[in-house]
Amino acid sequence: MSHTVADHLLARLREWDVDQVFAYPGDGINGLVTAFGEADNVPRFVQARHEEMAAFAAVGYAKFSGRPGVCMATSGPGAIHLLNGLYDAKLDHVPVVAIVGQTARSAMGGSYQQEVDLQALFKDVASEYLVEVNVPEQLPNALDRAMRTAIAQRAPTAVIIPADLQEQEYEAPQHAFKHVPSSPPDHPRASVVPPADELAKAAAVLNAGERVAILVGQGARNAVTELRELAELTGAGIAKALLGKDVLPDDLPYVTGAIGLLGTRPSYELMRDCDTLLIVGSSFPYSQFLPEFGQARAVQIDVDARFLGLRYPTEVNLLGDAKGTLERLLPLIERKADTSWQGKVAHNVAEWHETVTRQAMLQAEPVNPMRIVHELSERVPDDAIITADSGSATNWYARNLRFRGRMRGSLSGTLATMGPAVPYAIGAKFAHPDRPVVALTGDGAMQMNGMAELLTIARYRELWADRRLVVCVFHNGDLNQVTWELRAMGGAPKFEESQALPEVSYADFALSIGLGGIAVDDPDALGDAWSTALATDVPTVLDVRCDPEVPPIPPHATTEQLKSMTEAVLKGDPNAWHLFTQGMKTKLQELLPSKR
């Protein structure tokens, strides 16, 4: 039996320990699809319902496994469909390798069917490494470099393989001119740390501070122990960027939660009042939520020099990975005798937890969306993985979900694209088939693509040792985040033709394809519904009818935003009075005295 280029590609992926490829077939990758069959489907061909969802699943797999996700698509339209998921990987710094078919070499340049200039198409999204393979001898080096670059640069890469080449007999590169060999797959690691004099400068800044604030992002995930020790030494409070929400548990008294427009009041107060700022592994872009310029002396730690000093005028920039850098910084830090600052932070955090609990328990029509996540927090297993979509559900994920134990979570942090929660959850289940997964998604994202991916869940659920996968739909009949943006940023009332969604029962759809489905329209039934969904061995859709007029009011809402909201109401926003009363009730909870 001949050994084709496609056969060798799959063999090389196996050497890279790739267990599955998230993909959708097409004639531009017929040779590759044939090779999967010849290889007894090892690695596994995981068929998504759409190429964009395959890319999202690869992103989810990479985010939760720490290993590169691999996706595959045919030429032309299939390749184009991959783009959004690959941009999600690029902007969130996630290693993904895309393997893409192309028109046969003999037809290139002839305006052939489905011929697209893929090098131009992928030039930006796969800017770290993009190659078209045109002879068999080129393949090993091309694929290996794509894998190594994705890992090293935490970025998407792309390998384009013309359809006719996939079926050609494989020939290895020779020890000859114009042949490029490749080393066996490996996973080299290194700890990058700054020089001693720069560490000393950073320590001097932190030691001089009386009110230290720490901002952590996803780049700090390997430094949990060191961050906790640093907070104990400096008496700091720690805020979390959205992609770093799972870095530290929310039951630590000095952890203030999310920062930014979707953030908490304690995080806002932490940045407002600090005199020293340490940024670890974060490129949080909204400088208006950081201390005023000139207010705080600042230090930043990042493994990528391109992001040092980018968001705030930092005095000391330390180029290094979070764990190694903090390990060397900690011996230079002096323990602060005065703990009043951290005590104040902890007091603010405790009051905030009371506030959001009161907000979540407010009556709404029919269910308060904050209560959905509040009840989840009360019951979610300590080893669960949570994915969230872009939309109003993101607000409640950011503010109301409390992480603890080994919980992990993520969303489309930078691209903020609609639709990744369900395919992320699929990627998470392939990364950790023994852990429960919960996807939080709006009904807009669910109609966009989540319903289709329920079919993927139904198809592959038997492969997962723990089959708990709960897709929770915030069913409010509205493209809610955009509705609130229209009100708060433009002073425009809701435009029904743009914002209203067709009615459908997500629970009934799930039941129709053999999954579990629970519909909830009574807030008092919500807790039991979560308990049931998290205890069953069948992936389940929790379809919760919630109130679209519960406002995601930032605890630091600006006068301009409040003015715009008022203008929207006065211009005849539908359900204006209900919108107003829900907003007032929600905001009032921040003004009530604490029980502490």
N, C-alpha and C positions, 0 to 999 in steps of 0.2 A: 504494500500500500504506500502510495506517495505521501510525502510529508510536505504539506503546503505552507505557504506563508501564514495563512489563517491558523493552521495547526500549531505552528511555532509561536504565534502570538499568544494563544491560550496556554501553551506550555510555559511560556515566560511569565504570564500572569500568575500561574500556579506557583512558580518559583518566588514570586513577590508576595506569596501568601494571600492572594486575592481570592476570596471565597465566593463572591457573587458580583455580577455585572448588572447594573440597572439599565434596562434597554427597551427598545421597541424595534421590531424587524422592518426590513424594506430591501428592495433589490440591490441597493447600493452596498449592503453588507451581507448578501447571500452567501458569499464564501465563508464569512465568519459564522453565520448561523449554522451552516453545514458543519463547520468544525466543532461547534458546541455539541451537535448530535454525535459526531465521531468520538468525542471525548467524554461521552456519557454525562454531559451537562455539568462538567467540572472545569472551571468554576460555574456556578449556577447562573443561568440566564433568567433574571427576574424581570418579567414582562410588566411594565407599567402600562397605564392606559394612554399615555401621551409622553412624548420625549421630554417636555419640560418637567413633567413629574418624575421621570427617570433621573434627570439632573438634580432635582430637589432631594430625591431619596438618597442620591450619592452624597449630597451635602450633609443631610441628616446623619447618614452613616459615618461620615468623616468627623462631624462635630462630636458625636458621642462615643466613637471608638478610638479617636486619636490616630487612625490610619487613613490613608488616601481612599476616597470613594472613587469607583470607576463607573462611568456611564457610556452608553454606546448608541449610535443612531445612524440611519442611512444618510445618503447625500441629499442635497437640496433642501426640501421642506423639513426633513428630520433634523438636519444639522441646524437649521434656523430655529427650530423649536427648542433646542438645547440652550440657546443663548441666555434666557432669563435666569435659569438655574445656575449657569456658569458665572453670570455676573453676581449672583448672590454669594457664590463661593469666593469670587475675587474681592468683593467689598468687605466680607466678614473674615477674610484671611483663612480660607479652608482648603486643604489639599484635595483636589479632584482631578482625575485624568479622564478626558473625553476621547473616545476612539470613534472616528467618523469615516463613513464611506465616501467615495467620490466616483464620478463618472469614469468609465474605462479610459485608460490613457490614450487609446487610439481615437477617441471621440472628443478629447479635450480641445477647447478652442473652436468647436464647431457648432456652437449654440445648440447642443444636444439636450434632450429632455432631462430636466432636473439638474442641469449643470449650473452650479453657482460658484463664484470665486470664493472658495472657502478660506483661503489664506487672508483675503481682505476681510471676510466676515469675522474671523476669529482673531484678527490682528491685535485688537485692543483687549478683549476678554482673556485671551491666552498669551498676553504679552511676555510673560516670563519664559515660555517655551512653546513654540508652534512649529510643526514640521510636517511635510508631506513626504511619504515614503514612496519612492518610485522604482527601486530595485530590491530584490530580496535581501541582499547583503546589508542594506541600510537599516533593516528592521530592529535588530537587537539593540543597537546603540540608541536609536530613536525612542523606542519604548522605555528603555532604562533611564535615559535622560529625562523623559517626561515624568516618570515616577520619582526620580531623585529630586528633580526641580520642584515638583509639587510639594514634596515633603519639606525640602529645605526652605522654600520661599513661602510655604503655606498659601498656595495659589493654584488656580486651575491651569492645566496645560492641555494641549490637544495634539493628537496624532491622526493625520489624514491618510487613509489607505485606499487607493483606487480599486474599484470592484474587480477588474481583471487580475490585478496583482495578488489579491487575496487567494485566488485559486491556482496561482503559479507555484511550481515546486520550489521549496525553500533551499537556499544556498547560503551557507555561513560566510561571514567576512573572512578574507584571507590575510596572511601576513604579507601584504603587498601595498604598493602605492595606491592612494585614493580609496583604500578600504579603512574603515574605522572600527576597531574592535570594541568590545564592551566587557566590563567585569561582571561577575555573578551578582545577583541582587543581594543587597545588604542594607542594614539600617544603622549607619554610623551616627553616634551622638556625641555632643560636646557641650560643656558648660561654659558659656561666654561670660566673663566677669570683667568689671572695670579695673583700672590700676589703683593701687593703694592711695595715691595722693588725691584722686577724685573721690574715693570713698570717704576719705577724711574730711574733705570739703562738705560733702553731703551730710555727714554726721554732725559737723559743726552747725549747719543750718537747723537740723532737727533738734539738736540739744539746746539751741538758743530759743526755740519756740516755746511759748506758754500754752498755746491753744492749737494743737496739731490736728489736722484733718488728713485722712488718707482716702484717695480715690482708687478703687481697683477695677480692672477690666478682665476680660477673658485671658489675657496674657499672664495673669497672676495665679492661674488655677493650680500650678504646681508648687505654690508657696504658701499653702494654708497655715502650716505650723509656724512658719517664720512671720507671717502677717499677724497672727495672734500674739506671738511673743513681742513683736514690735509695738502693737497696740498696748500691751501691758506695760512696756517700758516707758513709752512716750505719753501714755494717758490719752491716746488719740481716739477719735471717732472714725468709723470707716463707712464711706458711702460706696455704692456699687453702680457702675455703668450697666446698661441693660444686658449686654452680652456677658457681663460678669456677675449676673444676679445669683448664679449658683456657686460662686467661688467660696463664699462664707455663709454659714447658716444664719438664719434670721433670729435664732434664739440667743445669740450673743448680745448682751445688753448694749454694747457700744456700736453695733452694726445698725446704721440708719436706714438701710434699704436703698431703693433705686433713686437715681438723681435725674434731674431734667424736667421736661414738660410732663412726663408721666411719673415723676418721682414723688417722694414723700416730703412732708413738712420738715422732719428732723434733718434730712439731707440738705434741704434748702437752708435751714438755720446753721448747720455745720459749716457750709461754705460761706455763708454771710458773716459769721462771727469769728472764723479762725484767723490766726496770724501766720500759720505755716501750713504748706500743702505738699504732700507727697503723692505723686501719680505713679501707679504701678501697673504696667501692662494694659494701659487704656489709651485710646485715641478719641475719647468722648468729644464730639465736635462743637457742642454748644457752650461757648465761653461765657455767655450771659448767666449760666448757672454755676460758674466757678467764682472764686472770690474776685472782688473788684481789682482791676489792675493797680498794682502798687500796694494793695492791702496786705498780701501775704508773700513771704519768701517761699520759693517753690523749688522742689527737687523732682526729677522724673526718672524712672527706670523703664527702659524698653529694649527689647532685643533687636529692634529695627531702627537704625539711626535716622531713617527718613521721617519718623514720627516724633523724634525728640524736639521739644520746644515748639511744637506745631500749634498747640491749642492755648498755651498760657506762657507768659514770659518767665520761664524757669531759670533759676540762678545756677543750678548744677544739673547737668544731664549725664546720667550713668547708662552707658551702652552695655547691656548684659541681660541674661535671662533672669527672671524674677527670683527664683529660688537661690541660685548661686550668688547673685548680687546681695540679697538680703542676708544670706548666711555670713557673708564677709562684712556686712554693714552692722549687724547686730552687736558684735563685741565692742563697737565704737560708740554705742548709744548709752547715754547715762539715764538711769531710772529717775523719773520725776517724782519728787516727794509730794508735790501738790496734785491731788487727783480730782480737784473740784471741777475742772473742765470736762473730764470724762464722766463724772457724776452728773453734770448738767446734761450731757449728751444722752446718757442712759435714762434720765428722767424724761427728756423729750421723746425718746423712743417709746417708753412705756405709755406715755400719754397718747402718742400717735396710734399705738396698737388699740387702745380703748376707743379712739375716735373712729378708726376704720371699721371696727366691729359694730359700733353704733350705726354708722352709715350703711353697712351691709344689711343690718336688720330692719332698716326702714321699710315701710310698706310701699309697694309700687304696683303697677298694673301690667301683668299680674305678678311677675317675679322681678325682684331687684337684681340686676346683673352682678352687682358686687357680692351678693349673697351666694351666687353660684360658686365663686372662687373661695369665699370664706368657708363654705361647707366642705369644699374639696380640701382646704388646708387642714381642717379638723380630722380628716380621714385618710389622706393620701399616705401610702406606705413610704417608709424612710428610704427605700431604694428605688423609688419611682423616677421615671424620666418624663418631663413635661415639655411639650412643644406648644408654641402659641403662634397664632396667625397675626397678620398686620390688619389693624382695624380697632374698633372699640374694645374688643377682647384683650388687646395688648395693654390697655390701661389697667384692667383688673388683674391681669397677670403681673404687671409691674408693681402695683400697690397692695394688692390683697393676698397674693400667694406668698406664704412664708416657707422658705426652704429650711430643711433640717436633715440631719443624718447624711446619707450618701446621695440625696436627690440631685438630679441634673436637670437642666432646662436650657432651651434656646429658642430663638426665633430669627427672622430675617432682620438683623439689627441695623444694617446700614442701607441696604437697598429698600428695605421695608416694603417688599412686594407682597401682594395678596397671594394666598394659596399654598404656602409651604407647610402648614401645620400637619396636615394628614400625610403627605409624602415624607416629611421629616420623621413622623412617627413610624412609618414603615421602615425607613433607614435605621431608626433607633432599635426596632425589634430585630433586624438582622444583625446589628452590632451587639445587642444584648438580649438574646432570645429568652433569657431566664429572668428578666426584670419587667415589671408592669410599666406601661406607657400610657400617658394621657395627652390627648391633643385638644387644645382650646381654640375654637374657630368660630367666626361669625357666619351667619347664614349667607352673606354675599360670597365669601370665599368658598363656602360649602357648595353653593350652586355653580361657582366658577369651575371648580375641579375636584373638590373633596368628595362629592357623591360618586364620581367615577372611580376614584381611588379606593372607595370602600370595596369595590370588586376585587382590587388587588389584595386587600386585606383578607377577604373571604377566600381567595385562591391559595394564599401562602400561610394561613394561620396554623396549619397542621405542622409546620416546621418549627414552631416556637414552643419551647418547653413550658413557658408561662404564657398563656394565651390571653392574658388580660391586656386589652388595648381599648381604652375608652375614648371615643370621639365625642366631645361635648360641644353642641351647637348652641350659640347664643342666638336664639330664634326671635328676632324682633321685626322682621319684615322691612328692614331699612339698611341701606349702606351707611351705617351709623357714624363711622368716624368722619367721613366726608361731610355728612350732615352737620356735625358739630364744628367742623373746620369752616364750613360756609357761615355758620352763625358767629363763631368766635373771632374769625379772622377777617371776614368780609362784611359782617353785619347783614348777611342775606338770609331770608327765611328758607326753610326747606323747600326744594323744588321736587314735587312728588314724581313727576315723569322721569327724573334722573335717579331719584333715591329709593323709591318704593320697589320691593322685590315681589316676584310671583310667589304665591302661597304653595307650600308643599310640606308633607309630613316626612321629616328625615328619619324618625323612628320607624314609620311604616316601610320606608324604602329599605332600611337596614334589615328589617324582618323579612322582607320579600326576597332577599338574597342570602338568607340563612344566618345572618348575624343577630345579635341581641338589639332590641330597641326599647327605650323607655321614654315616654313623653311626660313632661312635667309642666303643669300650669298653676300649681299650688305651692307657695314658698315653704309651707310646713312639711311638704312631702319631699323636698329637695334632699335633705340629709339622708333619708332612707334610700332614695334613688341612687345617690353616690355610693352608699355602702353596698347596695345590690350590684351595681355596675363594677365595682372594684373587687367583688368577691366571686364573680362568675368566671367560668373558664371559656367563655365565648366573647370575642370582640364585640363591643356594644356601643351603640349610639345613644347618647343622652341628649334628648331634644327638649330644650328648656325654653318655653315662651317667656321672654323677658321684656321689660319696659324700655323702649327706645329713648324715652325722655329723661332717664336718669343721667345727669350730666357728668362727664369726666372733668370736673372742675379742678384745675391744679391748685394745691394749697397755697400757691404763690401767684395766683391769677393777677394779671396786670389790669390797671384801670382801663387801658385800651381794649383788652379782651372783654371785660365786663360791659363796657360801652357798646361794643359790637353785638354782644348777646342781647342787650336791651333793644338795640335797633332792629334786630331780627324779629323779636317778639312784636314790636310796634308795627312792623311792616306786614304783619298778618301771618306769622308762622303757624302752620297747622298745630293744633293742640297747644296753643300758646300758654293758656292758663295752667295746664298740667305741667308743661315744661317749666314754667316759673315756680310753681309750688314745689316740684321735685328738687329744683336747684336750690331753693331757699332752705328746704328741710336738710338737704345734704350738707350745705355750707354751715348751717347752724350747729351741726354736730362738732365742728372744730372749735366752737365758742363755748360749749358747755364745760363746766368744771370737771376736773378729773376726780374719779373715785379714790385715787391714791392719796 
